[in-house]
Amino acid sequence: MRYPYKEISVMSELFIQTIGIKKPLDISNRELREAIDIYWEKYRVIGRVK
């Protein structure tokens, strides 16, 4: 989120060609950690899949 580079992206080449790379976010380390924690809790599937 802070340093989006094509070379280190986990997205497929086709996705990057279609959508592109997002612009870097100007976000502090604390805000980034909080956002990651919220994302992890919201989208975590481990333990929820039956």
mmCIF entry with sequence, helices, sheets and N, C-alpha, C, O atoms, coordinates in Angstrom:
data_MODEL
# 
_entry.id   MODEL 
# 
_entity.id                         1 
_entity.type                       polymer 
_entity.pdbx_number_of_molecules   1 
# 
_entity_poly.entity_id                      1 
_entity_poly.type                           'polypeptide(L)' 
_entity_poly.nstd_linkage                   no 
_entity_poly.nstd_monomer                   no 
_entity_poly.pdbx_seq_one_letter_code       MRYPYKEISVMSELFIQTIGIKKPLDISNRELREAIDIYWEKYRVIGRVK 
_entity_poly.pdbx_seq_one_letter_code_can   MRYPYKEISVMSELFIQTIGIKKPLDISNRELREAIDIYWEKYRVIGRVK 
_entity_poly.pdbx_strand_id                 A 
# 
loop_
_entity_poly_seq.entity_id 
_entity_poly_seq.num 
_entity_poly_seq.mon_id 
_entity_poly_seq.hetero 
1 1  MET n 
1 2  ARG n 
1 3  TYR n 
1 4  PRO n 
1 5  TYR n 
1 6  LYS n 
1 7  GLU n 
1 8  ILE n 
1 9  SER n 
1 10 VAL n 
1 11 MET n 
1 12 SER n 
1 13 GLU n 
1 14 LEU n 
1 15 PHE n 
1 16 ILE n 
1 17 GLN n 
1 18 THR n 
1 19 ILE n 
1 20 GLY n 
1 21 ILE n 
1 22 LYS n 
1 23 LYS n 
1 24 PRO n 
1 25 LEU n 
1 26 ASP n 
1 27 ILE n 
1 28 SER n 
1 29 ASN n 
1 30 ARG n 
1 31 GLU n 
1 32 LEU n 
1 33 ARG n 
1 34 GLU n 
1 35 ALA n 
1 36 ILE n 
1 37 ASP n 
1 38 ILE n 
1 39 TYR n 
1 40 TRP n 
1 41 GLU n 
1 42 LYS n 
1 43 TYR n 
1 44 ARG n 
1 45 VAL n 
1 46 ILE n 
1 47 GLY n 
1 48 ARG n 
1 49 VAL n 
1 50 LYS n 
# 
_struct_asym.id          A 
_struct_asym.entity_id   1 
# 
loop_
_struct_conf.conf_type_id 
_struct_conf.id 
_struct_conf.pdbx_PDB_helix_id 
_struct_conf.beg_label_comp_id 
_struct_conf.beg_label_asym_id 
_struct_conf.beg_label_seq_id 
_struct_conf.pdbx_beg_PDB_ins_code 
_struct_conf.end_label_comp_id 
_struct_conf.end_label_asym_id 
_struct_conf.end_label_seq_id 
_struct_conf.pdbx_end_PDB_ins_code 
_struct_conf.beg_auth_comp_id 
_struct_conf.beg_auth_asym_id 
_struct_conf.beg_auth_seq_id 
_struct_conf.end_auth_comp_id 
_struct_conf.end_auth_asym_id 
_struct_conf.end_auth_seq_id 
_struct_conf.pdbx_PDB_helix_class 
_struct_conf.details 
_struct_conf.pdbx_PDB_helix_length 
HELX_P HELX_P1 AA1 LYS A 6  ? ILE A 8  ? LYS A 6  ILE A 8  5 ? 3  
HELX_P HELX_P2 AA2 GLU A 13 ? ILE A 19 ? GLU A 13 ILE A 19 1 ? 7  
HELX_P HELX_P3 AA3 ASN A 29 ? TYR A 43 ? ASN A 29 TYR A 43 1 ? 15 
# 
_struct_conf_type.id          HELX_P 
_struct_conf_type.criteria    ? 
_struct_conf_type.reference   ? 
# 
loop_
_atom_site.group_PDB 
_atom_site.id 
_atom_site.type_symbol 
_atom_site.label_atom_id 
_atom_site.label_alt_id 
_atom_site.label_comp_id 
_atom_site.label_asym_id 
_atom_site.label_entity_id 
_atom_site.label_seq_id 
_atom_site.pdbx_PDB_ins_code 
_atom_site.Cartn_x 
_atom_site.Cartn_y 
_atom_site.Cartn_z 
_atom_site.occupancy 
_atom_site.B_iso_or_equiv 
_atom_site.pdbx_formal_charge 
_atom_site.auth_seq_id 
_atom_site.auth_comp_id 
_atom_site.auth_asym_id 
_atom_site.auth_atom_id 
_atom_site.pdbx_PDB_model_num 
ATOM 1   N N  . MET A 1 1  ? 0.820   -1.195  0.000   1.00 0.00 ? 1  MET A N  1 
ATOM 2   C CA . MET A 1 1  ? 0.000   0.000   0.000   1.00 0.00 ? 1  MET A CA 1 
ATOM 3   C C  . MET A 1 1  ? 0.864   1.259   0.000   1.00 0.00 ? 1  MET A C  1 
ATOM 4   O O  . MET A 1 1  ? 0.519   2.270   -0.611  1.00 0.00 ? 1  MET A O  1 
ATOM 5   N N  . ARG A 1 2  ? 1.966   1.174   0.683   1.00 0.00 ? 2  ARG A N  1 
ATOM 6   C CA . ARG A 1 2  ? 2.824   2.350   0.737   1.00 0.00 ? 2  ARG A CA 1 
ATOM 7   C C  . ARG A 1 2  ? 3.797   2.420   -0.434  1.00 0.00 ? 2  ARG A C  1 
ATOM 8   O O  . ARG A 1 2  ? 4.146   3.505   -0.899  1.00 0.00 ? 2  ARG A O  1 
ATOM 9   N N  . TYR A 1 3  ? 4.231   1.253   -0.906  1.00 0.00 ? 3  TYR A N  1 
ATOM 10  C CA . TYR A 1 3  ? 5.220   1.199   -1.989  1.00 0.00 ? 3  TYR A CA 1 
ATOM 11  C C  . TYR A 1 3  ? 4.791   0.171   -3.038  1.00 0.00 ? 3  TYR A C  1 
ATOM 12  O O  . TYR A 1 3  ? 5.403   -0.892  -3.141  1.00 0.00 ? 3  TYR A O  1 
ATOM 13  N N  . PRO A 1 4  ? 3.761   0.470   -3.810  1.00 0.00 ? 4  PRO A N  1 
ATOM 14  C CA . PRO A 1 4  ? 3.298   -0.510  -4.796  1.00 0.00 ? 4  PRO A CA 1 
ATOM 15  C C  . PRO A 1 4  ? 4.216   -0.564  -6.022  1.00 0.00 ? 4  PRO A C  1 
ATOM 16  O O  . PRO A 1 4  ? 4.360   0.414   -6.756  1.00 0.00 ? 4  PRO A O  1 
ATOM 17  N N  . TYR A 1 5  ? 4.827   -1.724  -6.220  1.00 0.00 ? 5  TYR A N  1 
ATOM 18  C CA . TYR A 1 5  ? 5.696   -1.923  -7.369  1.00 0.00 ? 5  TYR A CA 1 
ATOM 19  C C  . TYR A 1 5  ? 5.270   -3.182  -8.105  1.00 0.00 ? 5  TYR A C  1 
ATOM 20  O O  . TYR A 1 5  ? 4.912   -4.182  -7.483  1.00 0.00 ? 5  TYR A O  1 
ATOM 21  N N  . LYS A 1 6  ? 5.308   -3.133  -9.396  1.00 0.00 ? 6  LYS A N  1 
ATOM 22  C CA . LYS A 1 6  ? 4.946   -4.280  -10.225 1.00 0.00 ? 6  LYS A CA 1 
ATOM 23  C C  . LYS A 1 6  ? 5.850   -5.475  -9.906  1.00 0.00 ? 6  LYS A C  1 
ATOM 24  O O  . LYS A 1 6  ? 5.387   -6.615  -9.886  1.00 0.00 ? 6  LYS A O  1 
ATOM 25  N N  . GLU A 1 7  ? 7.115   -5.221  -9.663  1.00 0.00 ? 7  GLU A N  1 
ATOM 26  C CA . GLU A 1 7  ? 8.088   -6.289  -9.444  1.00 0.00 ? 7  GLU A CA 1 
ATOM 27  C C  . GLU A 1 7  ? 7.820   -7.100  -8.176  1.00 0.00 ? 7  GLU A C  1 
ATOM 28  O O  . GLU A 1 7  ? 8.216   -8.264  -8.102  1.00 0.00 ? 7  GLU A O  1 
ATOM 29  N N  . ILE A 1 8  ? 7.166   -6.520  -7.190  1.00 0.00 ? 8  ILE A N  1 
ATOM 30  C CA . ILE A 1 8  ? 6.918   -7.243  -5.937  1.00 0.00 ? 8  ILE A CA 1 
ATOM 31  C C  . ILE A 1 8  ? 5.439   -7.560  -5.731  1.00 0.00 ? 8  ILE A C  1 
ATOM 32  O O  . ILE A 1 8  ? 5.053   -8.054  -4.671  1.00 0.00 ? 8  ILE A O  1 
ATOM 33  N N  . SER A 1 9  ? 4.624   -7.287  -6.717  1.00 0.00 ? 9  SER A N  1 
ATOM 34  C CA . SER A 1 9  ? 3.186   -7.520  -6.602  1.00 0.00 ? 9  SER A CA 1 
ATOM 35  C C  . SER A 1 9  ? 2.869   -9.009  -6.598  1.00 0.00 ? 9  SER A C  1 
ATOM 36  O O  . SER A 1 9  ? 3.542   -9.794  -7.266  1.00 0.00 ? 9  SER A O  1 
ATOM 37  N N  . VAL A 1 10 ? 1.840   -9.395  -5.843  1.00 0.00 ? 10 VAL A N  1 
ATOM 38  C CA . VAL A 1 10 ? 1.375   -10.781 -5.847  1.00 0.00 ? 10 VAL A CA 1 
ATOM 39  C C  . VAL A 1 10 ? 0.262   -10.975 -6.876  1.00 0.00 ? 10 VAL A C  1 
ATOM 40  O O  . VAL A 1 10 ? -0.211  -12.093 -7.081  1.00 0.00 ? 10 VAL A O  1 
ATOM 41  N N  . MET A 1 11 ? -0.146  -9.902  -7.512  1.00 0.00 ? 11 MET A N  1 
ATOM 42  C CA . MET A 1 11 ? -1.208  -9.979  -8.521  1.00 0.00 ? 11 MET A CA 1 
ATOM 43  C C  . MET A 1 11 ? -0.646  -10.511 -9.834  1.00 0.00 ? 11 MET A C  1 
ATOM 44  O O  . MET A 1 11 ? 0.544   -10.377 -10.118 1.00 0.00 ? 11 MET A O  1 
ATOM 45  N N  . SER A 1 12 ? -1.526  -11.116 -10.629 1.00 0.00 ? 12 SER A N  1 
ATOM 46  C CA . SER A 1 12 ? -1.097  -11.682 -11.904 1.00 0.00 ? 12 SER A CA 1 
ATOM 47  C C  . SER A 1 12 ? -0.736  -10.565 -12.892 1.00 0.00 ? 12 SER A C  1 
ATOM 48  O O  . SER A 1 12 ? -1.167  -9.420  -12.759 1.00 0.00 ? 12 SER A O  1 
ATOM 49  N N  . GLU A 1 13 ? 0.053   -10.937 -13.864 1.00 0.00 ? 13 GLU A N  1 
ATOM 50  C CA . GLU A 1 13 ? 0.461   -9.980  -14.906 1.00 0.00 ? 13 GLU A CA 1 
ATOM 51  C C  . GLU A 1 13 ? -0.759  -9.439  -15.650 1.00 0.00 ? 13 GLU A C  1 
ATOM 52  O O  . GLU A 1 13 ? -0.824  -8.251  -15.968 1.00 0.00 ? 13 GLU A O  1 
ATOM 53  N N  . LEU A 1 14 ? -1.727  -10.322 -15.927 1.00 0.00 ? 14 LEU A N  1 
ATOM 54  C CA . LEU A 1 14 ? -2.940  -9.904  -16.626 1.00 0.00 ? 14 LEU A CA 1 
ATOM 55  C C  . LEU A 1 14 ? -3.708  -8.859  -15.808 1.00 0.00 ? 14 LEU A C  1 
ATOM 56  O O  . LEU A 1 14 ? -4.191  -7.874  -16.365 1.00 0.00 ? 14 LEU A O  1 
ATOM 57  N N  . PHE A 1 15 ? -3.821  -9.068  -14.501 1.00 0.00 ? 15 PHE A N  1 
ATOM 58  C CA . PHE A 1 15 ? -4.502  -8.110  -13.637 1.00 0.00 ? 15 PHE A CA 1 
ATOM 59  C C  . PHE A 1 15 ? -3.786  -6.763  -13.674 1.00 0.00 ? 15 PHE A C  1 
ATOM 60  O O  . PHE A 1 15 ? -4.425  -5.718  -13.795 1.00 0.00 ? 15 PHE A O  1 
ATOM 61  N N  . ILE A 1 16 ? -2.488  -6.792  -13.572 1.00 0.00 ? 16 ILE A N  1 
ATOM 62  C CA . ILE A 1 16 ? -1.708  -5.547  -13.581 1.00 0.00 ? 16 ILE A CA 1 
ATOM 63  C C  . ILE A 1 16 ? -1.854  -4.834  -14.919 1.00 0.00 ? 16 ILE A C  1 
ATOM 64  O O  . ILE A 1 16 ? -1.970  -3.609  -14.957 1.00 0.00 ? 16 ILE A O  1 
ATOM 65  N N  . GLN A 1 17 ? -1.848  -5.585  -16.018 1.00 0.00 ? 17 GLN A N  1 
ATOM 66  C CA . GLN A 1 17 ? -2.014  -4.970  -17.336 1.00 0.00 ? 17 GLN A CA 1 
ATOM 67  C C  . GLN A 1 17 ? -3.409  -4.359  -17.481 1.00 0.00 ? 17 GLN A C  1 
ATOM 68  O O  . GLN A 1 17 ? -3.570  -3.307  -18.101 1.00 0.00 ? 17 GLN A O  1 
ATOM 69  N N  . THR A 1 18 ? -4.417  -5.023  -16.906 1.00 0.00 ? 18 THR A N  1 
ATOM 70  C CA . THR A 1 18 ? -5.799  -4.561  -17.030 1.00 0.00 ? 18 THR A CA 1 
ATOM 71  C C  . THR A 1 18 ? -6.109  -3.407  -16.082 1.00 0.00 ? 18 THR A C  1 
ATOM 72  O O  . THR A 1 18 ? -6.664  -2.389  -16.494 1.00 0.00 ? 18 THR A O  1 
ATOM 73  N N  . ILE A 1 19 ? -5.753  -3.569  -14.833 1.00 0.00 ? 19 ILE A N  1 
ATOM 74  C CA . ILE A 1 19 ? -6.111  -2.601  -13.789 1.00 0.00 ? 19 ILE A CA 1 
ATOM 75  C C  . ILE A 1 19 ? -4.993  -1.603  -13.530 1.00 0.00 ? 19 ILE A C  1 
ATOM 76  O O  . ILE A 1 19 ? -5.247  -0.418  -13.312 1.00 0.00 ? 19 ILE A O  1 
ATOM 77  N N  . GLY A 1 20 ? -3.765  -2.083  -13.554 1.00 0.00 ? 20 GLY A N  1 
ATOM 78  C CA . GLY A 1 20 ? -2.623  -1.230  -13.266 1.00 0.00 ? 20 GLY A CA 1 
ATOM 79  C C  . GLY A 1 20 ? -2.229  -1.289  -11.800 1.00 0.00 ? 20 GLY A C  1 
ATOM 80  O O  . GLY A 1 20 ? -2.854  -1.985  -11.000 1.00 0.00 ? 20 GLY A O  1 
ATOM 81  N N  . ILE A 1 21 ? -1.200  -0.559  -11.467 1.00 0.00 ? 21 ILE A N  1 
ATOM 82  C CA . ILE A 1 21 ? -0.685  -0.475  -10.106 1.00 0.00 ? 21 ILE A CA 1 
ATOM 83  C C  . ILE A 1 21 ? -1.254  0.786   -9.467  1.00 0.00 ? 21 ILE A C  1 
ATOM 84  O O  . ILE A 1 21 ? -1.259  1.858   -10.073 1.00 0.00 ? 21 ILE A O  1 
ATOM 85  N N  . LYS A 1 22 ? -1.730  0.641   -8.239  1.00 0.00 ? 22 LYS A N  1 
ATOM 86  C CA . LYS A 1 22 ? -2.287  1.803   -7.543  1.00 0.00 ? 22 LYS A CA 1 
ATOM 87  C C  . LYS A 1 22 ? -1.183  2.788   -7.169  1.00 0.00 ? 22 LYS A C  1 
ATOM 88  O O  . LYS A 1 22 ? -0.008  2.426   -7.093  1.00 0.00 ? 22 LYS A O  1 
ATOM 89  N N  . LYS A 1 23 ? -1.571  4.010   -6.942  1.00 0.00 ? 23 LYS A N  1 
ATOM 90  C CA . LYS A 1 23 ? -0.622  5.030   -6.497  1.00 0.00 ? 23 LYS A CA 1 
ATOM 91  C C  . LYS A 1 23 ? -0.296  4.785   -5.020  1.00 0.00 ? 23 LYS A C  1 
ATOM 92  O O  . LYS A 1 23 ? -1.137  4.287   -4.272  1.00 0.00 ? 23 LYS A O  1 
ATOM 93  N N  . PRO A 1 24 ? 0.926   5.137   -4.602  1.00 0.00 ? 24 PRO A N  1 
ATOM 94  C CA . PRO A 1 24 ? 1.305   4.948   -3.194  1.00 0.00 ? 24 PRO A CA 1 
ATOM 95  C C  . PRO A 1 24 ? 0.398   5.753   -2.267  1.00 0.00 ? 24 PRO A C  1 
ATOM 96  O O  . PRO A 1 24 ? -0.023  6.863   -2.591  1.00 0.00 ? 24 PRO A O  1 
ATOM 97  N N  . LEU A 1 25 ? 0.108   5.166   -1.107  1.00 0.00 ? 25 LEU A N  1 
ATOM 98  C CA . LEU A 1 25 ? -0.675  5.872   -0.100  1.00 0.00 ? 25 LEU A CA 1 
ATOM 99  C C  . LEU A 1 25 ? 0.244   6.620   0.842   1.00 0.00 ? 25 LEU A C  1 
ATOM 100 O O  . LEU A 1 25 ? 1.301   6.117   1.220   1.00 0.00 ? 25 LEU A O  1 
ATOM 101 N N  . ASP A 1 26 ? -0.154  7.811   1.217   1.00 0.00 ? 26 ASP A N  1 
ATOM 102 C CA . ASP A 1 26 ? 0.576   8.576   2.220   1.00 0.00 ? 26 ASP A CA 1 
ATOM 103 C C  . ASP A 1 26 ? -0.070  8.244   3.565   1.00 0.00 ? 26 ASP A C  1 
ATOM 104 O O  . ASP A 1 26 ? -1.006  8.915   3.999   1.00 0.00 ? 26 ASP A O  1 
ATOM 105 N N  . ILE A 1 27 ? 0.445   7.198   4.215   1.00 0.00 ? 27 ILE A N  1 
ATOM 106 C CA . ILE A 1 27 ? -0.160  6.672   5.430   1.00 0.00 ? 27 ILE A CA 1 
ATOM 107 C C  . ILE A 1 27 ? 0.955   6.339   6.419   1.00 0.00 ? 27 ILE A C  1 
ATOM 108 O O  . ILE A 1 27 ? 2.020   5.862   6.026   1.00 0.00 ? 27 ILE A O  1 
ATOM 109 N N  . SER A 1 28 ? 0.708   6.590   7.689   1.00 0.00 ? 28 SER A N  1 
ATOM 110 C CA . SER A 1 28 ? 1.721   6.312   8.704   1.00 0.00 ? 28 SER A CA 1 
ATOM 111 C C  . SER A 1 28 ? 1.766   4.815   8.999   1.00 0.00 ? 28 SER A C  1 
ATOM 112 O O  . SER A 1 28 ? 0.842   4.076   8.659   1.00 0.00 ? 28 SER A O  1 
ATOM 113 N N  . ASN A 1 29 ? 2.846   4.379   9.633   1.00 0.00 ? 29 ASN A N  1 
ATOM 114 C CA . ASN A 1 29 ? 2.969   2.972   10.004  1.00 0.00 ? 29 ASN A CA 1 
ATOM 115 C C  . ASN A 1 29 ? 1.832   2.547   10.930  1.00 0.00 ? 29 ASN A C  1 
ATOM 116 O O  . ASN A 1 29 ? 1.308   1.442   10.790  1.00 0.00 ? 29 ASN A O  1 
ATOM 117 N N  . ARG A 1 30 ? 1.447   3.396   11.862  1.00 0.00 ? 30 ARG A N  1 
ATOM 118 C CA . ARG A 1 30 ? 0.377   3.089   12.802  1.00 0.00 ? 30 ARG A CA 1 
ATOM 119 C C  . ARG A 1 30 ? -0.950  2.915   12.068  1.00 0.00 ? 30 ARG A C  1 
ATOM 120 O O  . ARG A 1 30 ? -1.681  1.957   12.323  1.00 0.00 ? 30 ARG A O  1 
ATOM 121 N N  . GLU A 1 31 ? -1.261  3.834   11.163  1.00 0.00 ? 31 GLU A N  1 
ATOM 122 C CA . GLU A 1 31 ? -2.503  3.742   10.392  1.00 0.00 ? 31 GLU A CA 1 
ATOM 123 C C  . GLU A 1 31 ? -2.515  2.492   9.509   1.00 0.00 ? 31 GLU A C  1 
ATOM 124 O O  . GLU A 1 31 ? -3.548  1.838   9.359   1.00 0.00 ? 31 GLU A O  1 
ATOM 125 N N  . LEU A 1 32 ? -1.369  2.171   8.934   1.00 0.00 ? 32 LEU A N  1 
ATOM 126 C CA . LEU A 1 32 ? -1.264  0.990   8.087   1.00 0.00 ? 32 LEU A CA 1 
ATOM 127 C C  . LEU A 1 32 ? -1.497  -0.274  8.905   1.00 0.00 ? 32 LEU A C  1 
ATOM 128 O O  . LEU A 1 32 ? -2.231  -1.162  8.470   1.00 0.00 ? 32 LEU A O  1 
ATOM 129 N N  . ARG A 1 33 ? -0.881  -0.370  10.090  1.00 0.00 ? 33 ARG A N  1 
ATOM 130 C CA . ARG A 1 33 ? -1.081  -1.536  10.953  1.00 0.00 ? 33 ARG A CA 1 
ATOM 131 C C  . ARG A 1 33 ? -2.541  -1.681  11.358  1.00 0.00 ? 33 ARG A C  1 
ATOM 132 O O  . ARG A 1 33 ? -3.075  -2.790  11.366  1.00 0.00 ? 33 ARG A O  1 
ATOM 133 N N  . GLU A 1 34 ? -3.189  -0.571  11.693  1.00 0.00 ? 34 GLU A N  1 
ATOM 134 C CA . GLU A 1 34 ? -4.608  -0.601  12.063  1.00 0.00 ? 34 GLU A CA 1 
ATOM 135 C C  . GLU A 1 34 ? -5.464  -1.079  10.885  1.00 0.00 ? 34 GLU A C  1 
ATOM 136 O O  . GLU A 1 34 ? -6.375  -1.887  11.065  1.00 0.00 ? 34 GLU A O  1 
ATOM 137 N N  . ALA A 1 35 ? -5.172  -0.584  9.697   1.00 0.00 ? 35 ALA A N  1 
ATOM 138 C CA . ALA A 1 35 ? -5.928  -0.986  8.506   1.00 0.00 ? 35 ALA A CA 1 
ATOM 139 C C  . ALA A 1 35 ? -5.736  -2.480  8.228   1.00 0.00 ? 35 ALA A C  1 
ATOM 140 O O  . ALA A 1 35 ? -6.694  -3.168  7.875   1.00 0.00 ? 35 ALA A O  1 
ATOM 141 N N  . ILE A 1 36 ? -4.519  -2.982  8.383   1.00 0.00 ? 36 ILE A N  1 
ATOM 142 C CA . ILE A 1 36 ? -4.245  -4.402  8.168   1.00 0.00 ? 36 ILE A CA 1 
ATOM 143 C C  . ILE A 1 36 ? -5.004  -5.241  9.184   1.00 0.00 ? 36 ILE A C  1 
ATOM 144 O O  . ILE A 1 36 ? -5.575  -6.271  8.826   1.00 0.00 ? 36 ILE A O  1 
ATOM 145 N N  . ASP A 1 37 ? -5.020  -4.822  10.441  1.00 0.00 ? 37 ASP A N  1 
ATOM 146 C CA . ASP A 1 37 ? -5.755  -5.557  11.478  1.00 0.00 ? 37 ASP A CA 1 
ATOM 147 C C  . ASP A 1 37 ? -7.248  -5.614  11.164  1.00 0.00 ? 37 ASP A C  1 
ATOM 148 O O  . ASP A 1 37 ? -7.871  -6.666  11.309  1.00 0.00 ? 37 ASP A O  1 
ATOM 149 N N  . ILE A 1 38 ? -7.823  -4.503  10.740  1.00 0.00 ? 38 ILE A N  1 
ATOM 150 C CA . ILE A 1 38 ? -9.244  -4.464  10.384  1.00 0.00 ? 38 ILE A CA 1 
ATOM 151 C C  . ILE A 1 38 ? -9.509  -5.384  9.196   1.00 0.00 ? 38 ILE A C  1 
ATOM 152 O O  . ILE A 1 38 ? -10.468 -6.156  9.209   1.00 0.00 ? 38 ILE A O  1 
ATOM 153 N N  . TYR A 1 39 ? -8.675  -5.305  8.185   1.00 0.00 ? 39 TYR A N  1 
ATOM 154 C CA . TYR A 1 39 ? -8.826  -6.154  7.001   1.00 0.00 ? 39 TYR A CA 1 
ATOM 155 C C  . TYR A 1 39 ? -8.726  -7.625  7.390   1.00 0.00 ? 39 TYR A C  1 
ATOM 156 O O  . TYR A 1 39 ? -9.537  -8.439  6.951   1.00 0.00 ? 39 TYR A O  1 
ATOM 157 N N  . TRP A 1 40 ? -7.734  -7.971  8.214   1.00 0.00 ? 40 TRP A N  1 
ATOM 158 C CA . TRP A 1 40 ? -7.521  -9.353  8.623   1.00 0.00 ? 40 TRP A CA 1 
ATOM 159 C C  . TRP A 1 40 ? -8.750  -9.898  9.344   1.00 0.00 ? 40 TRP A C  1 
ATOM 160 O O  . TRP A 1 40 ? -9.197  -11.007 9.051   1.00 0.00 ? 40 TRP A O  1 
ATOM 161 N N  . GLU A 1 41 ? -9.298  -9.134  10.277  1.00 0.00 ? 41 GLU A N  1 
ATOM 162 C CA . GLU A 1 41 ? -10.477 -9.585  11.016  1.00 0.00 ? 41 GLU A CA 1 
ATOM 163 C C  . GLU A 1 41 ? -11.703 -9.711  10.113  1.00 0.00 ? 41 GLU A C  1 
ATOM 164 O O  . GLU A 1 41 ? -12.505 -10.629 10.285  1.00 0.00 ? 41 GLU A O  1 
ATOM 165 N N  . LYS A 1 42 ? -11.851 -8.825  9.180   1.00 0.00 ? 42 LYS A N  1 
ATOM 166 C CA . LYS A 1 42 ? -13.027 -8.830  8.317   1.00 0.00 ? 42 LYS A CA 1 
ATOM 167 C C  . LYS A 1 42 ? -12.981 -9.956  7.282   1.00 0.00 ? 42 LYS A C  1 
ATOM 168 O O  . LYS A 1 42 ? -14.009 -10.577 7.010   1.00 0.00 ? 42 LYS A O  1 
ATOM 169 N N  . TYR A 1 43 ? -11.826 -10.228 6.707   1.00 0.00 ? 43 TYR A N  1 
ATOM 170 C CA . TYR A 1 43 ? -11.735 -11.153 5.584   1.00 0.00 ? 43 TYR A CA 1 
ATOM 171 C C  . TYR A 1 43 ? -11.039 -12.473 5.910   1.00 0.00 ? 43 TYR A C  1 
ATOM 172 O O  . TYR A 1 43 ? -10.816 -13.281 5.009   1.00 0.00 ? 43 TYR A O  1 
ATOM 173 N N  . ARG A 1 44 ? -10.695 -12.707 7.154   1.00 0.00 ? 44 ARG A N  1 
ATOM 174 C CA . ARG A 1 44 ? -10.039 -13.960 7.531   1.00 0.00 ? 44 ARG A CA 1 
ATOM 175 C C  . ARG A 1 44 ? -11.007 -15.123 7.345   1.00 0.00 ? 44 ARG A C  1 
ATOM 176 O O  . ARG A 1 44 ? -12.127 -15.085 7.855   1.00 0.00 ? 44 ARG A O  1 
ATOM 177 N N  . VAL A 1 45 ? -10.588 -16.143 6.626   1.00 0.00 ? 45 VAL A N  1 
ATOM 178 C CA . VAL A 1 45 ? -11.460 -17.287 6.381   1.00 0.00 ? 45 VAL A CA 1 
ATOM 179 C C  . VAL A 1 45 ? -11.021 -18.518 7.174   1.00 0.00 ? 45 VAL A C  1 
ATOM 180 O O  . VAL A 1 45 ? -11.795 -19.462 7.333   1.00 0.00 ? 45 VAL A O  1 
ATOM 181 N N  . ILE A 1 46 ? -9.797  -18.511 7.666   1.00 0.00 ? 46 ILE A N  1 
ATOM 182 C CA . ILE A 1 46 ? -9.305  -19.647 8.456   1.00 0.00 ? 46 ILE A CA 1 
ATOM 183 C C  . ILE A 1 46 ? -10.178 -19.778 9.700   1.00 0.00 ? 46 ILE A C  1 
ATOM 184 O O  . ILE A 1 46 ? -10.341 -18.822 10.458  1.00 0.00 ? 46 ILE A O  1 
ATOM 185 N N  . GLY A 1 47 ? -10.731 -20.960 9.901   1.00 0.00 ? 47 GLY A N  1 
ATOM 186 C CA . GLY A 1 47 ? -11.604 -21.197 11.039  1.00 0.00 ? 47 GLY A CA 1 
ATOM 187 C C  . GLY A 1 47 ? -13.067 -20.907 10.753  1.00 0.00 ? 47 GLY A C  1 
ATOM 188 O O  . GLY A 1 47 ? -13.933 -21.269 11.550  1.00 0.00 ? 47 GLY A O  1 
ATOM 189 N N  . ARG A 1 48 ? -13.360 -20.263 9.632   1.00 0.00 ? 48 ARG A N  1 
ATOM 190 C CA . ARG A 1 48 ? -14.751 -19.944 9.267   1.00 0.00 ? 48 ARG A CA 1 
ATOM 191 C C  . ARG A 1 48 ? -15.293 -20.877 8.204   1.00 0.00 ? 48 ARG A C  1 
ATOM 192 O O  . ARG A 1 48 ? -16.507 -21.022 8.063   1.00 0.00 ? 48 ARG A O  1 
ATOM 193 N N  . VAL A 1 49 ? -14.400 -21.514 7.451   1.00 0.00 ? 49 VAL A N  1 
ATOM 194 C CA . VAL A 1 49 ? -14.812 -22.407 6.369   1.00 0.00 ? 49 VAL A CA 1 
ATOM 195 C C  . VAL A 1 49 ? -15.161 -23.769 6.981   1.00 0.00 ? 49 VAL A C  1 
ATOM 196 O O  . VAL A 1 49 ? -14.397 -24.319 7.774   1.00 0.00 ? 49 VAL A O  1 
ATOM 197 N N  . LYS A 1 50 ? -16.302 -24.290 6.608   1.00 0.00 ? 50 LYS A N  1 
ATOM 198 C CA . LYS A 1 50 ? -16.732 -25.576 7.155   1.00 0.00 ? 50 LYS A CA 1 
ATOM 199 C C  . LYS A 1 50 ? -16.701 -26.643 6.094   1.00 0.00 ? 50 LYS A C  1 
ATOM 200 O O  . LYS A 1 50 ? -17.031 -27.797 6.369   1.00 0.00 ? 50 LYS A O  1 
# 
